[in-house]
């Protein structure tokens, strides 16, 4: 169990004795079953729908607790490539506004086994298969409205970038629950960097959160002078162009809750990782912050595979070529591959020692085969330092 009072020790708001199983409705499972039944009766739901919902919740959490790990996996898929929203419509027959829950999971048509796995998971938990549609290059799976009553107990409906959901507290009650949730999220959102020269492996997850209020207005003022565009035409600003005051506010008030929760679980499992703000994305509708969680060592990636969280043979892989002979094989102007490190007192000292062996910083940059402006960015901490540059700096200080 994850011993963290901010997660699994939230008390039930009704009995104040047991721990809550959700942030959406902060009740223990016994109180949640009673309150949910009263709520569905008040909304005039069908009797068979009420009975089915209460029976399934009771089965998952009280009668067959082993199903909790599978339900945690279902929650992880909805936080990954899935979605959970409420659709409003007007009922012409009864002349009144109604709404229904839309639960959707999408995957590539090149991976039909992922879609079938989700269908099997859904059937194990709820006793029936969801509807499956093939649309172009995607496979979409839709569940029914009554399953939404169960999901709404643990996740708020809406766009994930706007509502910024959290991982439900019941997942922290056991290692099986945590592994099940991470397994689904890494399967949907994780991707590997494989360095062919050194055979190093990095694992990354990136997610977006909306930025609103005054910070959003201030960010748009930097758009004209500092914006970039990626291959999809999306406009974004790198974080080093943003004033420190705004950066501190974004890093405090616009964090990605899901990645923060994953970071807590990885720390509990003994997996080294980093979580950083990468960039700010801007379009006509919204401003979003992209957060990236990285596992930078092959050893820690292998640990995840040993725990059953990831399967390296089935993950998306980005191949990166790494030169076998360090600096002398790299052409000036090309991006330096490999892992990177943050600026520190030790690296600053290395830069100063290497500078004493040359007449100017420009000559040092030529020796390192980097542009003088990039050398300045490395020294000031604007850009992370490639390991190849770091090793070459140590060589220069010795020779």
JORA-V276165 format. One record per run of one state. SS is the DSSP state (2 for helix, 1 for strand, 0 for the rest). FROM is the first residue (numbers start at 0). TO is the last residue. If there is no record, write none. Layout:
BEGIN
ss=SS from=FROM to=TO
ss=SS from=FROM to=TO
END
This chain:
BEGIN
ss=0 from=0 to=9
ss=1 from=10 to=10
ss=0 from=11 to=17
ss=1 from=18 to=18
ss=0 from=19 to=27
ss=2 from=28 to=41
ss=0 from=42 to=45
ss=2 from=46 to=62
ss=0 from=63 to=65
ss=2 from=66 to=78
ss=0 from=79 to=80
ss=1 from=81 to=90
ss=0 from=91 to=94
ss=1 from=95 to=107
ss=0 from=108 to=110
ss=2 from=111 to=125
ss=0 from=126 to=129
ss=1 from=130 to=134
ss=0 from=135 to=136
ss=1 from=137 to=141
ss=0 from=142 to=143
ss=2 from=144 to=150
ss=0 from=151 to=158
ss=2 from=159 to=162
ss=0 from=163 to=167
ss=2 from=168 to=172
ss=0 from=173 to=173
ss=2 from=174 to=188
ss=0 from=189 to=189
ss=1 from=190 to=194
ss=0 from=195 to=199
ss=1 from=200 to=210
ss=0 from=211 to=212
ss=2 from=213 to=219
ss=0 from=220 to=221
ss=2 from=222 to=225
ss=0 from=226 to=226
ss=1 from=227 to=228
ss=0 from=229 to=233
ss=1 from=234 to=237
ss=2 from=238 to=240
ss=0 from=241 to=242
ss=2 from=243 to=252
ss=0 from=253 to=255
ss=2 from=256 to=267
ss=0 from=268 to=272
ss=1 from=273 to=281
ss=0 from=282 to=285
ss=1 from=286 to=294
ss=0 from=295 to=296
ss=2 from=297 to=305
ss=0 from=306 to=310
ss=2 from=311 to=313
ss=0 from=314 to=314
ss=1 from=315 to=319
ss=0 from=320 to=325
ss=2 from=326 to=328
ss=0 from=329 to=338
ss=1 from=339 to=340
ss=0 from=341 to=343
ss=2 from=344 to=354
ss=0 from=355 to=359
ss=2 from=360 to=367
ss=0 from=368 to=370
ss=2 from=371 to=379
ss=0 from=380 to=383
ss=1 from=384 to=385
ss=2 from=386 to=397
ss=0 from=398 to=398
END
